[in-house]
């Protein structure tokens, strides 16, 4: 699992990361390999194709926000940051913004984490977008 990071970066570049393979990889996040899976996603986010990013976003956000951990939030932020789709970047920012504005439903540390992620994501956006 430790060396699969480099392989996972090459697969999208070579157009070899099929959705079936990505689904199998994602299933590992439901096992004892969860931390390793999210570490790989974070390190490979820049190399992923948009369809891969969309799939992972959908899978991660199936879990209620208050049950997500730092590794999931880091992955969402990195995928949003490295996505080539401005629509997806907006979608990711809106995910964090939704948690921030619904603060009565979430713990303070979750809100603070989302504020930091949201701030990092919009830091270089135009004033219009902000």
N, C-alpha and C positions, 0 to 999 in steps of 0.2 A: 504494500500500500504506500510506503514511503517514497518509492521511486516512481510511482504512477503519476506524480505531479508533472514531470517533464513529458511523459507520454500524453497526458491529458491536454497539455498545451499544444502539442504537435498535431493531434487528431483534427481539430477544427481548421488549422492552417492547411492541412492536406485534404480537407473535405472528407474526412473519414469518420467523423463523429456523427453517426446516424442517431435518429431519435430513439431507436430501439436500444442502442448501446447507452445512450444518455439515461434512459429509463432504468436500465439495469444498474448503472452507476448510482442513480438516485436512490434505488432500493437499499443500497449500502448505508444510507443515512438513517435508516430505520433499525440499524444494528449497532453493534459495539464500535463500528467504524465511523460513527457520526462526526466526531471531531476531525478526523482525517478527511472525510468527504468535504466538509466545509472549508478546511484549510486549502484543499485543492481548488475548490470553486473560487475562493478569494484570490489565489495566486494565478489562476487561469482566466479570470473574468475578462481581462483585456483581449484574450484570444478567441473567446466564444462568439459564435454567430448569433444573430438576433433571435432566431427561432429557439436556440438553446437557452438564451437568457430569459425569453418569455416563458418557456416551459418551467425553468427553475423558479422563477418569480411566482408563477401560479402554484407550484407545489409548496413552496415555502409559505405563501400567504393563505393556504388552506387551513393552516393552524391559527387559532385566535392569537392576536398580537400579545396578549398578556401571558401566553405560554411560550413565546419565542425567546430564545437566548441571544446572547451577544454574537455568537457565531452566525446565527441567521440574519441579524441586523447588519453585521459586517458584510455578509454576502450580498444582501439586498443593496446596500450602499455601493459596493464595488461594481455590481452589475449595472446599476443605474449610472454610475460615474463613467464606466467604460462602454456603455451602449452607444451605438452610432445613431440611434433613433432618438430624436428630441422628444417624440411622443412618449417613449418609454421612460426617458429621464424625468419627464413631467409626472408620469404614472408613479414612479418610485418616490419622487418628492411628495406627491399627494398622499401616498401611503403613510409616510412619516408625519406629514402635516395632519392627517386624519387622527392619528394617535395623539398628537400634541393638542389639538383642539378638543378632543374628547377626554381631557385629562381626569375628569371625575371617575372614569371607568378604569384607570390604570394607576399603577404604583409610581411614586415620585422618581425612582431610579430609572424606570422604563421611559418616562416622559423626558427626563434629562438626556438619556441616551438618544432618543429620537430627535430632540432639539439639536444635539451635536451633529447627528447624521444629516439632518435637514440643512443645517447651517453650512456644513461642508459641501453639500451637493449644490446649493445655490450660490455659493461664494463667488463664483466667476460668471454667474448669469447676468444678463442685462437688467437694468432697473425696471424695464417693462415686465420682464418675467417675474422678478421679485415681487 
